[in-house]
Amino acid sequence: MGQVSLVNKLPKNLHDKVVEMLDDPAMTQVEIMTAINAEAGEDIISRSSLNRFVLKREKIKGAKRGQEAPTAEECLARISMALERIAFSLEK
C-alpha cells in the first residue's frame, strides 16, 4: 500500500482549508502552501507534497466522472498548474 500524503496527515481544520483553497481557482499552490504553513507556524507541507495531493485528487475526480470531458474550470486549473511548474523550473 502507498504512503498517506502529508496533506492527509494534516489536522482536520488545516486539511479542510487546503481542500477549500484548492476549489478556489484564484489560489495558486504556492499561495496555499504558504498560507497553511503560516497558520501551522512551521513548514508542514511542501510544494511537491501539495502537488502530489492535487494530482491524486484530480485523478480520483476523473475516475468518478468516467469519460466526461473536463470542465472549463478544470482545464484552466491544469493550465495554471503547468505554467506554475514551468515558471518554477525557470527560476532554478
N, CA, C and O atoms as a printed pandas DataFrame, in Angstrom:
     atom_number atom_name residue_name chain_id  residue_number  x_coord  y_coord  z_coord
0              1         N          MET        A               1    0.822   -1.184    0.000
1              2        CA          MET        A               1    0.000    0.000    0.000
2              3         C          MET        A               1    0.863    1.243    0.000
3              4         O          MET        A               1    1.976    1.222    0.526
4              5         N          GLY        A               2    0.363    2.344   -0.589
5              6        CA          GLY        A               2    1.113    3.589   -0.660
6              7         C          GLY        A               2    1.085    4.333    0.661
7              8         O          GLY        A               2    0.298    4.028    1.557
8              9         N          GLN        A               3    1.955    5.304    0.755
9             10        CA          GLN        A               3    2.016    6.127    1.962
10            11         C          GLN        A               3    0.865    7.114    1.995
11            12         O          GLN        A               3    0.330    7.499    0.956
12            13         N          VAL        A               4    0.495    7.514    3.187
13            14        CA          VAL        A               4   -0.512    8.553    3.362
14            15         C          VAL        A               4    0.154    9.886    3.063
15            16         O          VAL        A               4    1.254   10.156    3.544
16            17         N          SER        A               5   -0.511   10.721    2.269
17            18        CA          SER        A               5    0.089   12.001    1.897
18            19         C          SER        A               5    0.202   12.927    3.105
19            20         O          SER        A               5   -0.564   12.822    4.063
20            21         N          LEU        A               6    1.176   13.837    3.038
21            22        CA          LEU        A               6    1.360   14.804    4.118
22            23         C          LEU        A               6    0.115   15.675    4.294
23            24         O          LEU        A               6   -0.219   16.073    5.410
24            25         N          VAL        A               7   -0.559   15.962    3.199
25            26        CA          VAL        A               7   -1.773   16.781    3.282
26            27         C          VAL        A               7   -2.855   16.016    4.038
27            28         O          VAL        A               7   -3.590   16.606    4.829
28            29         N          ASN        A               8   -2.960   14.707    3.802
29            30        CA          ASN        A               8   -3.957   13.908    4.511
30            31         C          ASN        A               8   -3.600   13.718    5.981
31            32         O          ASN        A               8   -4.465   13.359    6.780
32            33         N          LYS        A               9   -2.348   13.950    6.348
33            34        CA          LYS        A               9   -1.924   13.843    7.745
34            35         C          LYS        A               9   -2.164   15.131    8.526
35            36         O          LYS        A               9   -2.010   15.157    9.747
36            37         N          LEU        A              10   -2.538   16.189    7.831
37            38        CA          LEU        A              10   -2.787   17.471    8.492
38            39         C          LEU        A              10   -3.966   17.357    9.453
39            40         O          LEU        A              10   -4.841   16.511    9.265
40            41         N          PRO        A              11   -3.994   18.201   10.480
41            42        CA          PRO        A              11   -5.194   18.268   11.325
42            43         C          PRO        A              11   -6.405   18.609   10.455
43            44         O          PRO        A              11   -6.276   19.278    9.430
44            45         N          LYS        A              12   -7.573   18.145   10.876
45            46        CA          LYS        A              12   -8.785   18.290   10.056
46            47         C          LYS        A              12   -9.026   19.732    9.615
47            48         O          LYS        A              12   -9.388   19.975    8.464
48            49         N          ASN        A              13   -8.829   20.686   10.519
49            50        CA          ASN        A              13   -9.115   22.080   10.147
50            51         C          ASN        A              13   -8.195   22.554    9.024
51            52         O          ASN        A              13   -8.636   23.272    8.126
52            53         N          LEU        A              14   -6.916   22.159    9.064
53            54        CA          LEU        A              14   -5.984   22.567    8.008
54            55         C          LEU        A              14   -6.251   21.797    6.718
55            56         O          LEU        A              14   -6.167   22.363    5.628
56            57         N          HIS        A              15   -6.572   20.514    6.836
57            58        CA          HIS        A              15   -6.887   19.708    5.647
58            59         C          HIS        A              15   -8.097   20.296    4.931
59            60         O          HIS        A              15   -8.088   20.462    3.711
60            61         N          ASP        A              16   -9.142   20.613    5.704
61            62        CA          ASP        A              16  -10.349   21.197    5.111
62            63         C          ASP        A              16  -10.047   22.534    4.439
63            64         O          ASP        A              16  -10.615   22.862    3.397
64            65         N          LYS        A              17   -9.147   23.296    5.048
65            66        CA          LYS        A              17   -8.771   24.596    4.469
66            67         C          LYS        A              17   -8.029   24.397    3.149
67            68         O          LYS        A              17   -8.246   25.147    2.197
68            69         N          VAL        A              18   -7.154   23.390    3.086
69            70        CA          VAL        A              18   -6.442   23.092    1.836
70            71         C          VAL        A              18   -7.447   22.766    0.737
71            72         O          VAL        A              18   -7.365   23.305   -0.367
72            73         N          VAL        A              19   -8.393   21.884    1.041
73            74        CA          VAL        A              19   -9.391   21.484    0.045
74            75         C          VAL        A              19  -10.219   22.679   -0.393
75            76         O          VAL        A              19  -10.502   22.840   -1.581
76            77         N          GLU        A              20  -10.607   23.515    0.555
77            78        CA          GLU        A              20  -11.386   24.718    0.230
78            79         C          GLU        A              20  -10.593   25.647   -0.691
79            80         O          GLU        A              20  -11.129   26.162   -1.672
80            81         N          MET        A              21   -9.318   25.857   -0.370
81            82        CA          MET        A              21   -8.483   26.738   -1.186
82            83         C          MET        A              21   -8.247   26.152   -2.573
83            84         O          MET        A              21   -8.178   26.891   -3.555
84            85         N          LEU        A              22   -8.123   24.827   -2.661
85            86        CA          LEU        A              22   -7.924   24.202   -3.969
86            87         C          LEU        A              22   -9.138   24.388   -4.871
87            88         O          LEU        A              22   -9.013   24.426   -6.095
88            89         N          ASP        A              23  -10.310   24.505   -4.259
89            90        CA          ASP        A              23  -11.525   24.715   -5.046
90            91         C          ASP        A              23  -11.657   26.159   -5.537
91            92         O          ASP        A              23  -12.519   26.459   -6.363
92            93         N          ASP        A              24  -10.809   27.044   -5.032
93            94        CA          ASP        A              24  -10.808   28.445   -5.463
94            95         C          ASP        A              24   -9.794   28.594   -6.597
95            96         O          ASP        A              24   -8.589   28.518   -6.356
96            97         N          PRO        A              25  -10.264   28.806   -7.829
97            98        CA          PRO        A              25   -9.332   28.877   -8.966
98            99         C          PRO        A              25   -8.366   30.056   -8.891
99           100         O          PRO        A              25   -7.368   30.075   -9.612
100          101         N          ALA        A              26   -8.640   31.033   -8.041
101          102        CA          ALA        A              26   -7.753   32.189   -7.927
102          103         C          ALA        A              26   -6.517   31.881   -7.079
103          104         O          ALA        A              26   -5.537   32.624   -7.124
104          105         N          MET        A              27   -6.555   30.799   -6.312
105          106        CA          MET        A              27   -5.440   30.443   -5.423
106          107         C          MET        A              27   -4.440   29.551   -6.158
107          108         O          MET        A              27   -4.818   28.591   -6.831
108          109         N          THR        A              28   -3.164   29.886   -6.015
109          110        CA          THR        A              28   -2.118   29.029   -6.575
110          111         C          THR        A              28   -1.667   28.043   -5.501
111          112         O          THR        A              28   -1.942   28.226   -4.315
112          113         N          GLN        A              29   -0.980   27.008   -5.933
113          114        CA          GLN        A              29   -0.478   26.031   -4.974
114          115         C          GLN        A              29    0.527   26.662   -4.029
115          116         O          GLN        A              29    0.570   26.316   -2.848
116          117         N          VAL        A              30    1.327   27.574   -4.528
117          118        CA          VAL        A              30    2.315   28.242   -3.677
118          119         C          VAL        A              30    1.610   29.068   -2.603
119          120         O          VAL        A              30    2.023   29.060   -1.443
120          121         N          GLU        A              31    0.554   29.775   -2.981
121          122        CA          GLU        A              31   -0.201   30.566   -2.009
122          123         C          GLU        A              31   -0.838   29.669   -0.954
123          124         O          GLU        A              31   -0.853   30.003    0.231
124          125         N          ILE        A              32   -1.360   28.536   -1.392
125          126        CA          ILE        A              32   -1.985   27.594   -0.461
126          127         C          ILE        A              32   -0.945   27.047    0.511
127          128         O          ILE        A              32   -1.165   27.026    1.721
128          129         N          MET        A              33    0.186   26.605   -0.027
129          130        CA          MET        A              33    1.255   26.056    0.802
130          131         C          MET        A              33    1.723   27.096    1.823
131          132         O          MET        A              33    1.890   26.782    3.002
132          133         N          THR        A              34    1.932   28.316    1.374
133          134        CA          THR        A              34    2.396   29.392    2.248
134          135         C          THR        A              34    1.380   29.671    3.351
135          136         O          THR        A              34    1.754   29.830    4.513
136          137         N          ALA        A              35    0.107   29.731    2.997
137          138        CA          ALA        A              35   -0.946   30.020    3.982
138          139         C          ALA        A              35   -1.051   28.911    5.021
139          140         O          ALA        A              35   -1.175   29.192    6.213
140          141         N          ILE        A              36   -1.004   27.675    4.592
141          142        CA          ILE        A              36   -1.121   26.540    5.521
142          143         C          ILE        A              36    0.091   26.495    6.446
143          144         O          ILE        A              36   -0.060   26.314    7.654
144          145         N          ASN        A              37    1.285   26.658    5.892
145          146        CA          ASN        A              37    2.483   26.634    6.720
146          147         C          ASN        A              37    2.500   27.803    7.711
147          148         O          ASN        A              37    2.938   27.650    8.851
148          149         N          ALA        A              38    2.019   28.970    7.269
149          150        CA          ALA        A              38    1.958   30.131    8.164
150          151         C          ALA        A              38    0.968   29.880    9.296
151          152         O          ALA        A              38    1.248   30.205   10.450
152          153         N          GLU        A              39   -0.177   29.308    8.974
153          154        CA          GLU        A              39   -1.185   29.038   10.001
154          155         C          GLU        A              39   -0.689   27.986   10.990
155          156         O          GLU        A              39   -0.986   28.055   12.183
156          157         N          ALA        A              40    0.071   27.010   10.484
157          158        CA          ALA        A              40    0.597   25.958   11.353
158          159         C          ALA        A              40    1.783   26.453   12.180
159          160         O          ALA        A              40    2.106   25.874   13.217
160          161         N          GLY        A              41    2.429   27.522   11.721
161          162        CA          GLY        A              41    3.574   28.059   12.424
162          163         C          GLY        A              41    4.872   27.334   12.108
163          164         O          GLY        A              41    5.899   27.587   12.737
164          165         N          GLU        A              42    4.827   26.439   11.141
165          166        CA          GLU        A              42    6.018   25.707   10.706
166          167         C          GLU        A              42    5.773   25.158    9.304
167          168         O          GLU        A              42    4.638   25.125    8.829
168          169         N          ASP        A              43    6.843   24.730    8.652
169          170        CA          ASP        A              43    6.711   24.153    7.309
170          171         C          ASP        A              43    6.266   22.706    7.437
171          172         O          ASP        A              43    7.082   21.804    7.625
172          173         N          ILE        A              44    4.946   22.497    7.332
173          174        CA          ILE        A              44    4.433   21.135    7.482
174          175         C          ILE        A              44    4.087   20.480    6.154
175          176         O          ILE        A              44    3.991   19.256    6.073
176          177         N          ILE        A              45    3.899   21.287    5.107
177          178        CA          ILE        A              45    3.709   20.714    3.772
178          179         C          ILE        A              45    4.663   21.409    2.811
179          180         O          ILE        A              45    5.004   22.580    2.981
180          181         N          SER        A              46    5.079   20.667    1.812
181          182        CA          SER        A              46    5.972   21.209    0.793
182          183         C          SER        A              46    5.182   21.417   -0.492
183          184         O          SER        A              46    4.049   20.956   -0.631
184          185         N          ARG        A              47    5.796   22.109   -1.405
185          186        CA          ARG        A              47    5.183   22.332   -2.716
186          187         C          ARG        A              47    4.924   20.996   -3.416
187          188         O          ARG        A              47    3.867   20.795   -4.013
188          189         N          SER        A              48    5.894   20.093   -3.336
189          190        CA          SER        A              48    5.747   18.802   -4.020
190          191         C          SER        A              48    4.668   17.939   -3.359
191          192         O          SER        A              48    3.928   17.244   -4.056
192          193         N          SER        A              49    4.567   17.973   -2.023
193          194        CA          SER        A              49    3.534   17.163   -1.367
194          195         C          SER        A              49    2.142   17.691   -1.714
195          196         O          SER        A              49    1.209   16.910   -1.898
196          197         N          LEU        A              50    2.004   19.004   -1.802
197          198        CA          LEU        A              50    0.720   19.586   -2.184
198          199         C          LEU        A              50    0.396   19.235   -3.629
199          200         O          LEU        A              50   -0.746   18.898   -3.942
200          201         N          ASN        A              51    1.383   19.310   -4.511
201          202        CA          ASN        A              51    1.149   18.987   -5.912
202          203         C          ASN        A              51    0.747   17.521   -6.082
203          204         O          ASN        A              51   -0.150   17.217   -6.868
204          205         N          ARG        A              52    1.408   16.600   -5.348
205          206        CA          ARG        A              52    1.029   15.178   -5.418
206          207         C          ARG        A              52   -0.409   14.983   -4.953
207          208         O          ARG        A              52   -1.153   14.193   -5.533
208          209         N          PHE        A              53   -0.798   15.711   -3.897
209          210        CA          PHE        A              53   -2.166   15.636   -3.390
210          211         C          PHE        A              53   -3.157   16.106   -4.453
211          212         O          PHE        A              53   -4.195   15.480   -4.669
212          213         N          VAL        A              54   -2.824   17.220   -5.114
213          214        CA          VAL        A              54   -3.694   17.774   -6.156
214          215         C          VAL        A              54   -3.839   16.784   -7.317
215          216         O          VAL        A              54   -4.949   16.545   -7.793
216          217         N          LEU        A              55   -2.736   16.219   -7.765
217          218        CA          LEU        A              55   -2.779   15.283   -8.891
218          219         C          LEU        A              55   -3.603   14.049   -8.546
219          220         O          LEU        A              55   -4.391   13.572   -9.363
220          221         N          LYS        A              56   -3.418   13.533   -7.333
221          222        CA          LYS        A              56   -4.190   12.358   -6.917
222          223         C          LYS        A              56   -5.672   12.707   -6.812
223          224         O          LYS        A              56   -6.533   11.913   -7.192
224          225         N          ARG        A              57   -5.960   13.893   -6.296
225          226        CA          ARG        A              57   -7.354   14.355   -6.168
226          227         C          ARG        A              57   -8.007   14.481   -7.545
227          228         O          ARG        A              57   -9.161   14.094   -7.726
228          229         N          GLU        A              58   -7.271   15.020   -8.506
229          230        CA          GLU        A              58   -7.804   15.150   -9.862
230          231         C          GLU        A              58   -8.034   13.783  -10.498
231          232         O          GLU        A              58   -9.012   13.580  -11.217
232          233         N          LYS        A              59   -7.129   12.852  -10.229
233          234        CA          LYS        A              59   -7.262   11.506  -10.771
234          235         C          LYS        A              59   -8.522   10.841  -10.220
235          236         O          LYS        A              59   -9.256   10.181  -10.956
236          237         N          ILE        A              60   -8.768   11.017   -8.928
237          238        CA          ILE        A              60   -9.962   10.444   -8.310
238          239         C          ILE        A              60  -11.212   11.094   -8.871
239          240         O          ILE        A              60  -12.190   10.408   -9.167
240          241         N          LYS        A              61  -11.188   12.428   -9.022
241          242        CA          LYS        A              61  -12.334   13.126   -9.610
242          243         C          LYS        A              61  -12.614   12.603  -11.022
243          244         O          LYS        A              61  -13.766   12.391  -11.399
244          245         N          GLY        A              62  -11.547   12.399  -11.793
245          246        CA          GLY        A              62  -11.703   11.897  -13.154
246          247         C          GLY        A              62  -12.304   10.512  -13.187
247          248         O          GLY        A              62  -13.124   10.211  -14.055
248          249         N          ALA        A              63  -11.907    9.658  -12.249
249          250        CA          ALA        A              63  -12.442    8.301  -12.184
250          251         C          ALA        A              63  -13.929    8.329  -11.832
251          252         O          ALA        A              63  -14.703    7.514  -12.332
252          253         N          LYS        A              64  -14.326    9.263  -10.976
253          254        CA          LYS        A              64  -15.733    9.375  -10.601
254          255         C          LYS        A              64  -16.571    9.896  -11.762
255          256         O          LYS        A              64  -17.744    9.546  -11.894
256          257         N          ARG        A              65  -15.966   10.736  -12.604
257          258        CA          ARG        A              65  -16.684   11.316  -13.738
258          259         C          ARG        A              65  -16.807   10.334  -14.886
259          260         O          ARG        A              65  -17.670   10.491  -15.749
260          261         N          GLY        A              66  -15.956    9.330  -14.905
261          262        CA          GLY        A              66  -15.962    8.414  -16.035
262          263         C          GLY        A              66  -15.271    9.053  -17.216
263          264         O          GLY        A              66  -14.160    9.566  -17.087
264          265         N          GLN        A              67  -15.915    9.028  -18.360
265          266        CA          GLN        A              67  -15.316    9.545  -19.580
266          267         C          GLN        A              67  -15.770   10.962  -19.921
267          268         O          GLN        A              67  -15.594   11.415  -21.052
268          269         N          GLU        A              68  -16.347   11.656  -18.958
269          270        CA          GLU        A              68  -16.796   13.026  -19.220
270          271         C          GLU        A              68  -15.618   13.929  -19.569
271          272         O          GLU        A              68  -14.500   13.737  -19.091
272          273         N          ALA        A              69  -15.895   14.899  -20.399
273          274        CA          ALA        A              69  -14.869   15.898  -20.735
274          275         C          ALA        A              69  -14.663   16.815  -19.541
275          276         O          ALA        A              69  -15.615   17.106  -18.818
276          277         N          PRO        A              70  -13.441   17.276  -19.322
277          278        CA          PRO        A              70  -13.203   18.186  -18.198
278          279         C          PRO        A              70  -13.926   19.513  -18.404
279          280         O          PRO        A              70  -14.136   19.953  -19.534
280          281         N          THR        A              71  -14.300   20.137  -17.301
281          282        CA          THR        A              71  -14.962   21.438  -17.383
282          283         C          THR        A              71  -13.932   22.502  -17.735
283          284         O          THR        A              71  -12.726   22.261  -17.669
284          285         N          ALA        A              72  -14.415   23.669  -18.105
285          286        CA          ALA        A              72  -13.515   24.781  -18.435
286          287         C          ALA        A              72  -12.653   25.145  -17.235
287          288         O          ALA        A              72  -11.466   25.436  -17.382
288          289         N          GLU        A              73  -13.255   25.129  -16.040
289          290        CA          GLU        A              73  -12.504   25.448  -14.827
290          291         C          GLU        A              73  -11.381   24.442  -14.592
291          292         O          GLU        A              73  -10.278   24.821  -14.199
292          293         N          GLU        A              74  -11.660   23.156  -14.831
293          294        CA          GLU        A              74  -10.630   22.131  -14.648
294          295         C          GLU        A              74   -9.496   22.309  -15.653
295          296         O          GLU        A              74   -8.324   22.149  -15.314
296          297         N          CYS        A              75   -9.853   22.638  -16.883
297          298        CA          CYS        A              75   -8.829   22.871  -17.904
298          299         C          CYS        A              75   -7.949   24.061  -17.520
299          300         O          CYS        A              75   -6.726   24.005  -17.651
300          301         N          LEU        A              76   -8.579   25.133  -17.047
301          302        CA          LEU        A              76   -7.816   26.308  -16.638
302          303         C          LEU        A              76   -6.924   26.002  -15.438
303          304         O          LEU        A              76   -5.800   26.496  -15.352
304          305         N          ALA        A              77   -7.429   25.184  -14.512
305          306        CA          ALA        A              77   -6.623   24.807  -13.349
306          307         C          ALA        A              77   -5.410   23.999  -13.786
307          308         O          ALA        A              77   -4.311   24.198  -13.268
308          309         N          ARG        A              78   -5.600   23.095  -14.729
309          310        CA          ARG        A              78   -4.477   22.288  -15.226
310          311         C          ARG        A              78   -3.455   23.171  -15.947
311          312         O          ARG        A              78   -2.249   23.000  -15.773
312          313         N          ILE        A              79   -3.937   24.101  -16.742
313          314        CA          ILE        A              79   -3.040   25.019  -17.445
314          315         C          ILE        A              79   -2.268   25.859  -16.435
315          316         O          ILE        A              79   -1.064   26.066  -16.582
316          317         N          SER        A              80   -2.969   26.344  -15.405
317          318        CA          SER        A              80   -2.330   27.141  -14.368
318          319         C          SER        A              80   -1.234   26.352  -13.654
319          320         O          SER        A              80   -0.147   26.875  -13.406
320          321         N          MET        A              81   -1.522   25.099  -13.327
321          322        CA          MET        A              81   -0.516   24.260  -12.662
322          323         C          MET        A              81    0.681   24.040  -13.564
323          324         O          MET        A              81    1.823   24.080  -13.106
324          325         N          ALA        A              82    0.427   23.809  -14.846
325          326        CA          ALA        A              82    1.525   23.595  -15.786
326          327         C          ALA        A              82    2.392   24.847  -15.897
327          328         O          ALA        A              82    3.619   24.756  -15.924
328          329         N          LEU        A              83    1.757   26.009  -15.959
329          330        CA          LEU        A              83    2.503   27.261  -16.031
330          331         C          LEU        A              83    3.312   27.511  -14.756
331          332         O          LEU        A              83    4.430   28.022  -14.819
332          333         N          GLU        A              84    2.741   27.149  -13.592
333          334        CA          GLU        A              84    3.479   27.280  -12.338
334          335         C          GLU        A              84    4.722   26.391  -12.347
335          336         O          GLU        A              84    5.797   26.806  -11.916
336          337         N          ARG        A              85    4.559   25.154  -12.847
337          338        CA          ARG        A              85    5.696   24.237  -12.907
338          339         C          ARG        A              85    6.780   24.782  -13.829
339          340         O          ARG        A              85    7.969   24.693  -13.521
340          341         N          ILE        A              86    6.363   25.349  -14.967
341          342        CA          ILE        A              86    7.325   25.907  -15.924
342          343         C          ILE        A              86    8.045   27.087  -15.283
343          344         O          ILE        A              86    9.270   27.186  -15.365
344          345         N          ALA        A              87    7.293   27.982  -14.647
345          346        CA          ALA        A              87    7.908   29.149  -14.005
346          347         C          ALA        A              87    8.864   28.708  -12.911
347          348         O          ALA        A              87    9.944   29.282  -12.771
348          349         N          PHE        A              88    8.488   27.698  -12.133
349          350        CA          PHE        A              88    9.348   27.202  -11.059
350          351         C          PHE        A              88   10.628   26.623  -11.629
351          352         O          PHE        A              88   11.707   26.849  -11.081
352          353         N          SER        A              89   10.527   25.873  -12.730
353          354        CA          SER        A              89   11.729   25.268  -13.308
354          355         C          SER        A              89   12.636   26.334  -13.917
355          356         O          SER        A              89   13.855   26.166  -13.939
356          357         N          LEU        A              90   12.050   27.436  -14.415
357          358        CA          LEU        A              90   12.867   28.512  -14.983
358          359         C          LEU        A              90   13.582   29.314  -13.906
359          360         O          LEU        A              90   14.617   29.925  -14.173
360          361         N          GLU        A              91   13.034   29.316  -12.675
361          362        CA          GLU        A              91   13.651   30.039  -11.575
362          363         C          GLU        A              91   14.920   29.351  -11.072
363          364         O          GLU        A              91   15.780   29.987  -10.463
364          365         N          LYS        A              92   15.028   28.059  -11.327
365          366        CA          LYS        A              92   16.194   27.305  -10.828
366          367         C          LYS        A              92   17.463   27.720  -11.488
367          368         O          LYS        A              92   18.525   27.181  -11.177
